[in-house]
Amino acid sequence: MDKETSVKNLAKALDSFIREKDFIESLACGMLLFLESETVDLDRLIRAAGPDYLEVLLLAFEWKLILPLLPSKTCAWEDLAIVGISAKLYSMPKAVYYIIRQSAEKGFWDVEGGLKVMFKTLDVPASPDKMTTLVQELFNRERFMSVSARDIDLACRAVGLPGLADPVIAIFKGFGIISPKLSHVGKSVLGLGPLYDLNPSLGCKLIEVTNFKEKKIRSSPIFR
């Protein structure tokens, strides 16, 4: 597939859930660089994104499409946000990489397809279909894009993977699906265990539904 078609397809896919429409094509150009190499330096991103590169970087980090490679005690997303996103090198979470690759081919944000392809290539404790369903189950249980260790345990049980919460947490952290919340590291919240941020780019279907509901509410007579 030629580069122009890939950019067009990925831009169309990103447009389905990103509101900042002015930056979508530049964002697509920048994200495609990560299909060529695991890390991309800032100069290449600037050339790909053009004059809007700063907004593109901020948008990509907000959706956790890419992460800056910066000195960090935990490498948690919150920690990276505190340090700042300015970095010489950037990487893309493995889960996002496979979704980007699928979306650049198909022209829609293919979370399910990308995750299934990823899980097929990796050593995981269950079938790709079941692991993908598990990710979806976490988004069914999220609150403010976060889940607890207890939520993950219950999600594992719900999809037929009881007792696998600990290895699943390790795997999902490594793939960029979840990240520890700094304010709750080592703590227990009402017996629910540590909290984890979910990668928002993997839950775009949920976000689309939420945005649609918000629009309907705000257009109702009570808000006029």
Disulfide bonds with the S-S distance in Angstrom:
none
